[in-house]
Amino acid sequence: MTLLEKMVHLSGLEVKDDNNPNGDIEIHYIGLRPGEKLFEELLISDNVSETEHPLIMRAEENFIEYQELQATLLEMEAAIDNCDHRYFEAVIG
């Protein structure tokens, strides 16, 4: 039983198919549409390490320190309050 079939049954309905022509919901498999993905990439880079669980990996990503982030956010807030578009042009490049 697929996830979709389980969801139909949990809704109190029945799947309409060859075995049950009087069912409530007919399922048509259409495949992936343009832009849809079957799997989601959760890691930005290939820099990962193993954990105790064989199916769980740990991302080793670079990050900004909280104090630096907080200071940058305060600068951005001040630039917004002062309508300083040059600040953002310089940041974005």
Phi, psi and omega in degrees: 000129181280167177301318180298317178297321178297319180296320178298313181295321179293337177278359180083015181247175179235147178284134176268119179208189181300325180282339182219078183292347179261013181295172184271321187232124177265136182255127175243125178270118184248354181082186181282140174270162179305130179093345179277149180238144177279327180232147179256130176278119184262349183247141180282316182239179178269010183273087182232160175228158182282159173239185179296331180269131185294339181257004181243125178248157179249127178281133177252079185257151172286147179214162179268140178294149184302317182298320179292319177298315181298318179296318179296319178296322177295320177298316180296319179297318178295320179296321177295313180300326182265006182053041183270085181290336179297326178302312183288326175298321179291321181291315182286326177090000000 
